[in-house]
Amino acid sequence: MCRAADGGTLFSHGEHGSEHTRLSAFASAIRGEEPTLADFAAGLRVQRVVEHFHQAAS
């Protein structure tokens, strides 16, 4: 599991990151329950990390 500096989870491997887990989290959010899916801020942090890796490799 990879954690963000603020303690949030960026991504997870294994059972916690399975397709079933992601679909269940999506269904819960649709039902109005507390979402556990990544939000825009988490996605932006991941994008910045990936872009940094690509720049460093160039």
N, CA, C and O atoms as a Tripos MOL2 file, in Angstrom:
@<TRIPOS>MOLECULE
protein
  232   231    58     0     0
PROTEIN
NO_CHARGES

@<TRIPOS>ATOM
      1 N           0.8430   -1.1650    0.0000 N.3       1 MET1
      2 CA          0.0000    0.0000    0.0000 C.3       1 MET1
      3 C           0.8960    1.2380    0.0000 C.2       1 MET1
      4 O           1.9360    1.2600    0.6570 O.2       1 MET1
      5 N           0.4950    2.2330   -0.7190 N.am      2 CYS2
      6 CA          1.2350    3.4840   -0.7920 C.3       2 CYS2
      7 C           0.4010    4.5770   -0.1380 C.2       2 CYS2
      8 O          -0.7680    4.7590   -0.4770 O.2       2 CYS2
      9 N           0.9930    5.2940    0.7860 N.am      3 ARG3
     10 CA          0.2640    6.3500    1.4890 C.3       3 ARG3
     11 C           0.7630    7.7180    1.0610 C.2       3 ARG3
     12 O           1.9520    7.9020    0.8010 O.2       3 ARG3
     13 N          -0.1350    8.6600    0.9890 N.am      4 ALA4
     14 CA          0.2080   10.0460    0.6820 C.3       4 ALA4
     15 C           0.7900   10.6970    1.9220 C.2       4 ALA4
     16 O           0.6560   10.1760    3.0290 O.2       4 ALA4
     17 N           1.4300   11.8260    1.7360 N.am      5 ALA5
     18 CA          2.0340   12.5410    2.8570 C.3       5 ALA5
     19 C           1.0040   12.9060    3.9210 C.2       5 ALA5
     20 O           1.3360   12.9830    5.1040 O.2       5 ALA5
     21 N          -0.2430   13.1310    3.5090 N.am      6 ASP6
     22 CA         -1.2860   13.4910    4.4710 C.3       6 ASP6
     23 C          -1.9280   12.2660    5.1160 C.2       6 ASP6
     24 O          -2.8900   12.3980    5.8720 O.2       6 ASP6
     25 N          -1.4050   11.0750    4.8260 N.am      7 GLY7
     26 CA         -1.9160    9.8490    5.4330 C.3       7 GLY7
     27 C          -2.9600    9.1310    4.6020 C.2       7 GLY7
     28 O          -3.3480    8.0130    4.9390 O.2       7 GLY7
     29 N          -3.4280    9.7480    3.5200 N.am      8 GLY8
     30 CA         -4.4130    9.1130    2.6570 C.3       8 GLY8
     31 C          -3.7760    8.0320    1.8030 C.2       8 GLY8
     32 O          -2.5790    8.0850    1.5210 O.2       8 GLY8
     33 N          -4.5570    7.0680    1.3960 N.am      9 THR9
     34 CA         -4.0620    5.9850    0.5550 C.3       9 THR9
     35 C          -4.0750    6.4160   -0.9040 C.2       9 THR9
     36 O          -5.1050    6.8640   -1.4080 O.2       9 THR9
     37 N          -2.9460    6.2860   -1.5840 N.am     10 LEU10
     38 CA         -2.8840    6.5930   -3.0090 C.3      10 LEU10
     39 C          -3.3240    5.3960   -3.8310 C.2      10 LEU10
     40 O          -4.1410    5.5280   -4.7420 O.2      10 LEU10
     41 N          -2.7860    4.2340   -3.5110 N.am     11 PHE11
     42 CA         -3.2000    3.0150   -4.1930 C.3      11 PHE11
     43 C          -2.8380    1.8410   -3.3170 C.2      11 PHE11
     44 O          -2.0290    1.9580   -2.3970 O.2      11 PHE11
     45 N          -3.4350    0.7230   -3.6080 N.am     12 SER12
     46 CA         -3.2470   -0.4700   -2.7980 C.3      12 SER12
     47 C          -3.1360   -1.6730   -3.7140 C.2      12 SER12
     48 O          -3.6780   -1.6790   -4.8200 O.2      12 SER12
     49 N          -2.4340   -2.6810   -3.2500 N.am     13 HIS13
     50 CA         -2.2810   -3.9150   -4.0060 C.3      13 HIS13
     51 C          -2.9830   -5.0460   -3.2550 C.2      13 HIS13
     52 O          -3.2830   -4.9270   -2.0670 O.2      13 HIS13
     53 N          -3.2310   -6.1080   -3.9460 N.am     14 GLY14
     54 CA         -3.8160   -7.2780   -3.3100 C.3      14 GLY14
     55 C          -5.3160   -7.1380   -3.1220 C.2      14 GLY14
     56 O          -5.9780   -6.4220   -3.8740 O.2      14 GLY14
     57 N          -5.8480   -7.8120   -2.1310 N.am     15 GLU15
     58 CA         -7.2880   -7.8460   -1.8860 C.3      15 GLU15
     59 C          -7.8720   -6.4460   -1.7340 C.2      15 GLU15
     60 O          -8.9620   -6.1790   -2.2390 O.2      15 GLU15
     61 N          -7.1740   -5.5540   -1.0540 N.am     16 HIS16
     62 CA         -7.7040   -4.2110   -0.8210 C.3      16 HIS16
     63 C          -7.7640   -3.3930   -2.1050 C.2      16 HIS16
     64 O          -8.4870   -2.3980   -2.1560 O.2      16 HIS16
     65 N          -7.0370   -3.7770   -3.1290 N.am     17 GLY17
     66 CA         -7.0560   -3.0600   -4.3920 C.3      17 GLY17
     67 C          -7.7040   -3.8500   -5.5120 C.2      17 GLY17
     68 O          -7.5110   -3.5460   -6.6890 O.2      17 GLY17
     69 N          -8.4770   -4.8690   -5.1440 N.am     18 SER18
     70 CA         -9.0770   -5.7330   -6.1620 C.3      18 SER18
     71 C         -10.2250   -5.0300   -6.8790 C.2      18 SER18
     72 O         -10.7400   -4.0150   -6.4090 O.2      18 SER18
     73 N         -10.6110   -5.5790   -8.0100 N.am     19 GLU19
     74 CA        -11.7430   -5.0350   -8.7720 C.3      19 GLU19
     75 C         -13.0110   -5.0560   -7.9270 C.2      19 GLU19
     76 O         -13.7890   -4.1020   -7.9500 O.2      19 GLU19
     77 N         -13.2180   -6.1210   -7.1950 N.am     20 HIS20
     78 CA        -14.3960   -6.2300   -6.3270 C.3      20 HIS20
     79 C         -14.4050   -5.1000   -5.2990 C.2      20 HIS20
     80 O         -15.4410   -4.4780   -5.0670 O.2      20 HIS20
     81 N         -13.2690   -4.8390   -4.6930 N.am     21 THR21
     82 CA        -13.1810   -3.7840   -3.6850 C.3      21 THR21
     83 C         -13.4930   -2.4240   -4.3000 C.2      21 THR21
     84 O         -14.2390   -1.6390   -3.7150 O.2      21 THR21
     85 N         -12.9320   -2.1360   -5.4740 N.am     22 ARG22
     86 CA        -13.1830   -0.8440   -6.1160 C.3      22 ARG22
     87 C         -14.6490   -0.6960   -6.5020 C.2      22 ARG22
     88 O         -15.2330    0.3680   -6.2980 O.2      22 ARG22
     89 N         -15.2570   -1.7490   -7.0590 N.am     23 LEU23
     90 CA        -16.6670   -1.6780   -7.4440 C.3      23 LEU23
     91 C         -17.5680   -1.5440   -6.2230 C.2      23 LEU23
     92 O         -18.5690   -0.8290   -6.2690 O.2      23 LEU23
     93 N         -17.2270   -2.2180   -5.1380 N.am     24 SER24
     94 CA        -18.0080   -2.0970   -3.9010 C.3      24 SER24
     95 C         -17.9190   -0.6830   -3.3470 C.2      24 SER24
     96 O         -18.9170   -0.1430   -2.8690 O.2      24 SER24
     97 N         -16.7410   -0.0790   -3.4040 N.am     25 ALA25
     98 CA        -16.5700    1.2970   -2.9350 C.3      25 ALA25
     99 C         -17.3730    2.2580   -3.8030 C.2      25 ALA25
    100 O         -17.9750    3.2010   -3.2890 O.2      25 ALA25
    101 N         -17.3860    2.0280   -5.1150 N.am     26 PHE26
    102 CA        -18.1590    2.8600   -6.0260 C.3      26 PHE26
    103 C         -19.6510    2.7270   -5.7260 C.2      26 PHE26
    104 O         -20.3620    3.7310   -5.6670 O.2      26 PHE26
    105 N         -20.1260    1.5100   -5.5390 N.am     27 ALA27
    106 CA        -21.5330    1.2780   -5.2310 C.3      27 ALA27
    107 C         -21.9230    1.9610   -3.9180 C.2      27 ALA27
    108 O         -23.0080    2.5350   -3.8190 O.2      27 ALA27
    109 N         -21.0580    1.9030   -2.9250 N.am     28 SER28
    110 CA        -21.3260    2.5690   -1.6420 C.3      28 SER28
    111 C         -21.4430    4.0750   -1.8190 C.2      28 SER28
    112 O         -22.3190    4.7070   -1.2300 O.2      28 SER28
    113 N         -20.5640    4.6470   -2.6280 N.am     29 ALA29
    114 CA        -20.6070    6.0890   -2.8780 C.3      29 ALA29
    115 C         -21.8940    6.4680   -3.6040 C.2      29 ALA29
    116 O         -22.4860    7.5060   -3.3080 O.2      29 ALA29
    117 N         -22.3330    5.6400   -4.5510 N.am     30 ILE30
    118 CA        -23.5770    5.8990   -5.2780 C.3      30 ILE30
    119 C         -24.7770    5.8650   -4.3290 C.2      30 ILE30
    120 O         -25.7340    6.6220   -4.4960 O.2      30 ILE30
    121 N         -24.7140    4.9820   -3.3360 N.am     31 ARG31
    122 CA        -25.8040    4.8860   -2.3480 C.3      31 ARG31
    123 C         -25.7800    6.0460   -1.3530 C.2      31 ARG31
    124 O         -26.6750    6.1620   -0.5160 O.2      31 ARG31
    125 N         -24.7720    6.8940   -1.4370 N.am     32 GLY32
    126 CA        -24.6980    8.0470   -0.5390 C.3      32 GLY32
    127 C         -23.9140    7.7880    0.7300 C.2      32 GLY32
    128 O         -23.8770    8.6390    1.6190 O.2      32 GLY32
    129 N         -23.2920    6.6350    0.8270 N.am     33 GLU33
    130 CA        -22.4670    6.3260    1.9980 C.3      33 GLU33
    131 C         -21.1380    7.0770    1.8970 C.2      33 GLU33
    132 O         -20.7900    7.5810    0.8290 O.2      33 GLU33
    133 N         -20.4140    7.1510    2.9780 N.am     34 GLU34
    134 CA        -19.1230    7.8410    3.0090 C.3      34 GLU34
    135 C         -18.1970    7.2400    1.9550 C.2      34 GLU34
    136 O         -17.8840    6.0520    2.0230 O.2      34 GLU34
    137 N         -17.7560    8.0320    0.9870 N.am     35 PRO35
    138 CA        -16.9130    7.4840   -0.0830 C.3      35 PRO35
    139 C         -15.4970    7.1580    0.4050 C.2      35 PRO35
    140 O         -14.9170    7.8730    1.2210 O.2      35 PRO35
    141 N         -14.9750    6.0690   -0.1190 N.am     36 THR36
    142 CA        -13.5860    5.6930    0.1700 C.3      36 THR36
    143 C         -12.7580    5.7210   -1.1060 C.2      36 THR36
    144 O         -11.5900    5.3320   -1.1100 O.2      36 THR36
    145 N         -13.3740    6.1850   -2.1870 N.am     37 LEU37
    146 CA        -12.6700    6.2750   -3.4600 C.3      37 LEU37
    147 C         -11.7360    7.4740   -3.4530 C.2      37 LEU37
    148 O         -11.9300    8.4180   -2.6860 O.2      37 LEU37
    149 N         -10.7380    7.4340   -4.2960 N.am     38 ALA38
    150 CA         -9.8210    8.5600   -4.4190 C.3      38 ALA38
    151 C         -10.5900    9.7830   -4.9090 C.2      38 ALA38
    152 O         -11.4630    9.6780   -5.7710 O.2      38 ALA38
    153 N         -10.2560   10.9360   -4.3510 N.am     39 ASP39
    154 CA        -10.8870   12.1720   -4.7990 C.3      39 ASP39
    155 C          -9.9670   12.8820   -5.7950 C.2      39 ASP39
    156 O          -8.8930   12.3780   -6.1250 O.2      39 ASP39
    157 N         -10.3870   14.0360   -6.2620 N.am     40 PHE40
    158 CA         -9.6130   14.7730   -7.2530 C.3      40 PHE40
    159 C          -8.2150   15.0990   -6.7290 C.2      40 PHE40
    160 O          -7.2330   14.9760   -7.4610 O.2      40 PHE40
    161 N          -8.1250   15.5130   -5.4710 N.am     41 ALA41
    162 CA         -6.8240   15.8850   -4.9050 C.3      41 ALA41
    163 C          -5.8520   14.7040   -4.9140 C.2      41 ALA41
    164 O          -4.6730   14.8790   -5.2240 O.2      41 ALA41
    165 N          -6.3280   13.5110   -4.5790 N.am     42 ALA42
    166 CA         -5.4640   12.3270   -4.6000 C.3      42 ALA42
    167 C          -5.0300   12.0110   -6.0220 C.2      42 ALA42
    168 O          -3.8720   11.6710   -6.2620 O.2      42 ALA42
    169 N          -5.9600   12.1220   -6.9650 N.am     43 GLY43
    170 CA         -5.6180   11.8760   -8.3630 C.3      43 GLY43
    171 C          -4.5880   12.8630   -8.8790 C.2      43 GLY43
    172 O          -3.6860   12.4920   -9.6310 O.2      43 GLY43
    173 N          -4.7200   14.1210   -8.4770 N.am     44 LEU44
    174 CA         -3.7640   15.1430   -8.8880 C.3      44 LEU44
    175 C          -2.3770   14.8570   -8.3110 C.2      44 LEU44
    176 O          -1.3700   15.0440   -8.9930 O.2      44 LEU44
    177 N          -2.3230   14.4030   -7.0560 N.am     45 ARG45
    178 CA         -1.0250   14.0520   -6.4530 C.3      45 ARG45
    179 C          -0.3600   12.9210   -7.2270 C.2      45 ARG45
    180 O           0.8430   12.9670   -7.4830 O.2      45 ARG45
    181 N          -1.1290   11.9150   -7.5980 N.am     46 VAL46
    182 CA         -0.5830   10.7970   -8.3760 C.3      46 VAL46
    183 C          -0.1000   11.2930   -9.7280 C.2      46 VAL46
    184 O           0.9810   10.9120  -10.1750 O.2      46 VAL46
    185 N          -0.8900   12.1400  -10.3870 N.am     47 GLN47
    186 CA         -0.4910   12.6710  -11.6890 C.3      47 GLN47
    187 C           0.8300   13.4160  -11.5870 C.2      47 GLN47
    188 O           1.6930   13.2580  -12.4520 O.2      47 GLN47
    189 N           1.0040   14.2180  -10.5550 N.am     48 ARG48
    190 CA          2.2440   14.9760  -10.3910 C.3      48 ARG48
    191 C           3.4410   14.0620  -10.1660 C.2      48 ARG48
    192 O           4.5300   14.3290  -10.6730 O.2      48 ARG48
    193 N           3.2460   12.9900   -9.4140 N.am     49 VAL49
    194 CA          4.3300   12.0280   -9.1840 C.3      49 VAL49
    195 C           4.7180   11.3610  -10.4970 C.2      49 VAL49
    196 O           5.9020   11.2430  -10.8100 O.2      49 VAL49
    197 N           3.7180   10.9210  -11.2680 N.am     50 VAL50
    198 CA          3.9940   10.2560  -12.5430 C.3      50 VAL50
    199 C           4.7050   11.2130  -13.4930 C.2      50 VAL50
    200 O           5.6700   10.8240  -14.1510 O.2      50 VAL50
    201 N           4.2430   12.4520  -13.5730 N.am     51 GLU51
    202 CA          4.8920   13.4330  -14.4460 C.3      51 GLU51
    203 C           6.3330   13.6880  -14.0120 C.2      51 GLU51
    204 O           7.2170   13.8580  -14.8510 O.2      51 GLU51
    205 N           6.5660   13.7150  -12.7050 N.am     52 HIS52
    206 CA          7.9280   13.9120  -12.1930 C.3      52 HIS52
    207 C           8.8300   12.7560  -12.6300 C.2      52 HIS52
    208 O           9.9630   12.9770  -13.0550 O.2      52 HIS52
    209 N           8.3260   11.5250  -12.5230 N.am     53 PHE53
    210 CA          9.1080   10.3630  -12.9560 C.3      53 PHE53
    211 C           9.4460   10.4500  -14.4370 C.2      53 PHE53
    212 O          10.5650   10.1370  -14.8440 O.2      53 PHE53
    213 N           8.4690   10.8800  -15.2470 N.am     54 HIS54
    214 CA          8.7040   10.9930  -16.6820 C.3      54 HIS54
    215 C           9.7280   12.0860  -16.9850 C.2      54 HIS54
    216 O          10.5610   11.9110  -17.8740 O.2      54 HIS54
    217 N           9.6840   13.1980  -16.2720 N.am     55 GLN55
    218 CA         10.6540   14.2620  -16.4820 C.3      55 GLN55
    219 C          12.0470   13.8180  -16.0670 C.2      55 GLN55
    220 O          13.0270   14.1330  -16.7410 O.2      55 GLN55
    221 N          12.1400   13.0900  -14.9660 N.am     56 ALA56
    222 CA         13.4410   12.6220  -14.4730 C.3      56 ALA56
    223 C          14.0540   11.6160  -15.4320 C.2      56 ALA56
    224 O          15.2770   11.5340  -15.5440 O.2      56 ALA56
    225 N          13.2220   10.8490  -16.1240 N.am     57 ALA57
    226 CA         13.7230    9.8220  -17.0540 C.3      57 ALA57
    227 C          14.1980   10.4310  -18.3740 C.2      57 ALA57
    228 O          14.9280    9.7860  -19.1250 O.2      57 ALA57
    229 N          13.7900   11.6610  -18.6590 N.am     58 SER58
    230 CA         14.1430   12.2930  -19.9400 C.3      58 SER58
    231 C          15.5480   12.8490  -19.9330 C.2      58 SER58
    232 O          15.9950   13.4110  -20.9330 O.2      58 SER58
@<TRIPOS>BOND
     1     1     2 1
     2     2     3 1
     3     3     4 2
     4     3     5 am
     5     5     6 1
     6     6     7 1
     7     7     8 2
     8     7     9 am
     9     9    10 1
    10    10    11 1
    11    11    12 2
    12    11    13 am
    13    13    14 1
    14    14    15 1
    15    15    16 2
    16    15    17 am
    17    17    18 1
    18    18    19 1
    19    19    20 2
    20    19    21 am
    21    21    22 1
    22    22    23 1
    23    23    24 2
    24    23    25 am
    25    25    26 1
    26    26    27 1
    27    27    28 2
    28    27    29 am
    29    29    30 1
    30    30    31 1
    31    31    32 2
    32    31    33 am
    33    33    34 1
    34    34    35 1
    35    35    36 2
    36    35    37 am
    37    37    38 1
    38    38    39 1
    39    39    40 2
    40    39    41 am
    41    41    42 1
    42    42    43 1
    43    43    44 2
    44    43    45 am
    45    45    46 1
    46    46    47 1
    47    47    48 2
    48    47    49 am
    49    49    50 1
    50    50    51 1
    51    51    52 2
    52    51    53 am
    53    53    54 1
    54    54    55 1
    55    55    56 2
    56    55    57 am
    57    57    58 1
    58    58    59 1
    59    59    60 2
    60    59    61 am
    61    61    62 1
    62    62    63 1
    63    63    64 2
    64    63    65 am
    65    65    66 1
    66    66    67 1
    67    67    68 2
    68    67    69 am
    69    69    70 1
    70    70    71 1
    71    71    72 2
    72    71    73 am
    73    73    74 1
    74    74    75 1
    75    75    76 2
    76    75    77 am
    77    77    78 1
    78    78    79 1
    79    79    80 2
    80    79    81 am
    81    81    82 1
    82    82    83 1
    83    83    84 2
    84    83    85 am
    85    85    86 1
    86    86    87 1
    87    87    88 2
    88    87    89 am
    89    89    90 1
    90    90    91 1
    91    91    92 2
    92    91    93 am
    93    93    94 1
    94    94    95 1
    95    95    96 2
    96    95    97 am
    97    97    98 1
    98    98    99 1
    99    99   100 2
   100    99   101 am
   101   101   102 1
   102   102   103 1
   103   103   104 2
   104   103   105 am
   105   105   106 1
   106   106   107 1
   107   107   108 2
   108   107   109 am
   109   109   110 1
   110   110   111 1
   111   111   112 2
   112   111   113 am
   113   113   114 1
   114   114   115 1
   115   115   116 2
   116   115   117 am
   117   117   118 1
   118   118   119 1
   119   119   120 2
   120   119   121 am
   121   121   122 1
   122   122   123 1
   123   123   124 2
   124   123   125 am
   125   125   126 1
   126   126   127 1
   127   127   128 2
   128   127   129 am
   129   129   130 1
   130   130   131 1
   131   131   132 2
   132   131   133 am
   133   133   134 1
   134   134   135 1
   135   135   136 2
   136   135   137 am
   137   137   138 1
   138   138   139 1
   139   139   140 2
   140   139   141 am
   141   141   142 1
   142   142   143 1
   143   143   144 2
   144   143   145 am
   145   145   146 1
   146   146   147 1
   147   147   148 2
   148   147   149 am
   149   149   150 1
   150   150   151 1
   151   151   152 2
   152   151   153 am
   153   153   154 1
   154   154   155 1
   155   155   156 2
   156   155   157 am
   157   157   158 1
   158   158   159 1
   159   159   160 2
   160   159   161 am
   161   161   162 1
   162   162   163 1
   163   163   164 2
   164   163   165 am
   165   165   166 1
   166   166   167 1
   167   167   168 2
   168   167   169 am
   169   169   170 1
   170   170   171 1
   171   171   172 2
   172   171   173 am
   173   173   174 1
   174   174   175 1
   175   175   176 2
   176   175   177 am
   177   177   178 1
   178   178   179 1
   179   179   180 2
   180   179   181 am
   181   181   182 1
   182   182   183 1
   183   183   184 2
   184   183   185 am
   185   185   186 1
   186   186   187 1
   187   187   188 2
   188   187   189 am
   189   189   190 1
   190   190   191 1
   191   191   192 2
   192   191   193 am
   193   193   194 1
   194   194   195 1
   195   195   196 2
   196   195   197 am
   197   197   198 1
   198   198   199 1
   199   199   200 2
   200   199   201 am
   201   201   202 1
   202   202   203 1
   203   203   204 2
   204   203   205 am
   205   205   206 1
   206   206   207 1
   207   207   208 2
   208   207   209 am
   209   209   210 1
   210   210   211 1
   211   211   212 2
   212   211   213 am
   213   213   214 1
   214   214   215 1
   215   215   216 2
   216   215   217 am
   217   217   218 1
   218   218   219 1
   219   219   220 2
   220   219   221 am
   221   221   222 1
   222   222   223 1
   223   223   224 2
   224   223   225 am
   225   225   226 1
   226   226   227 1
   227   227   228 2
   228   227   229 am
   229   229   230 1
   230   230   231 1
   231   231   232 2
@<TRIPOS>SUBSTRUCTURE
     1 MET1         2 RESIDUE 1 A MET
     2 CYS2         6 RESIDUE 1 A CYS
     3 ARG3        10 RESIDUE 1 A ARG
     4 ALA4        14 RESIDUE 1 A ALA
     5 ALA5        18 RESIDUE 1 A ALA
     6 ASP6        22 RESIDUE 1 A ASP
     7 GLY7        26 RESIDUE 1 A GLY
     8 GLY8        30 RESIDUE 1 A GLY
     9 THR9        34 RESIDUE 1 A THR
    10 LEU10       38 RESIDUE 1 A LEU
    11 PHE11       42 RESIDUE 1 A PHE
    12 SER12       46 RESIDUE 1 A SER
    13 HIS13       50 RESIDUE 1 A HIS
    14 GLY14       54 RESIDUE 1 A GLY
    15 GLU15       58 RESIDUE 1 A GLU
    16 HIS16       62 RESIDUE 1 A HIS
    17 GLY17       66 RESIDUE 1 A GLY
    18 SER18       70 RESIDUE 1 A SER
    19 GLU19       74 RESIDUE 1 A GLU
    20 HIS20       78 RESIDUE 1 A HIS
    21 THR21       82 RESIDUE 1 A THR
    22 ARG22       86 RESIDUE 1 A ARG
    23 LEU23       90 RESIDUE 1 A LEU
    24 SER24       94 RESIDUE 1 A SER
    25 ALA25       98 RESIDUE 1 A ALA
    26 PHE26      102 RESIDUE 1 A PHE
    27 ALA27      106 RESIDUE 1 A ALA
    28 SER28      110 RESIDUE 1 A SER
    29 ALA29      114 RESIDUE 1 A ALA
    30 ILE30      118 RESIDUE 1 A ILE
    31 ARG31      122 RESIDUE 1 A ARG
    32 GLY32      126 RESIDUE 1 A GLY
    33 GLU33      130 RESIDUE 1 A GLU
    34 GLU34      134 RESIDUE 1 A GLU
    35 PRO35      138 RESIDUE 1 A PRO
    36 THR36      142 RESIDUE 1 A THR
    37 LEU37      146 RESIDUE 1 A LEU
    38 ALA38      150 RESIDUE 1 A ALA
    39 ASP39      154 RESIDUE 1 A ASP
    40 PHE40      158 RESIDUE 1 A PHE
    41 ALA41      162 RESIDUE 1 A ALA
    42 ALA42      166 RESIDUE 1 A ALA
    43 GLY43      170 RESIDUE 1 A GLY
    44 LEU44      174 RESIDUE 1 A LEU
    45 ARG45      178 RESIDUE 1 A ARG
    46 VAL46      182 RESIDUE 1 A VAL
    47 GLN47      186 RESIDUE 1 A GLN
    48 ARG48      190 RESIDUE 1 A ARG
    49 VAL49      194 RESIDUE 1 A VAL
    50 VAL50      198 RESIDUE 1 A VAL
    51 GLU51      202 RESIDUE 1 A GLU
    52 HIS52      206 RESIDUE 1 A HIS
    53 PHE53      210 RESIDUE 1 A PHE
    54 HIS54      214 RESIDUE 1 A HIS
    55 GLN55      218 RESIDUE 1 A GLN
    56 ALA56      222 RESIDUE 1 A ALA
    57 ALA57      226 RESIDUE 1 A ALA
    58 SER58      230 RESIDUE 1 A SER
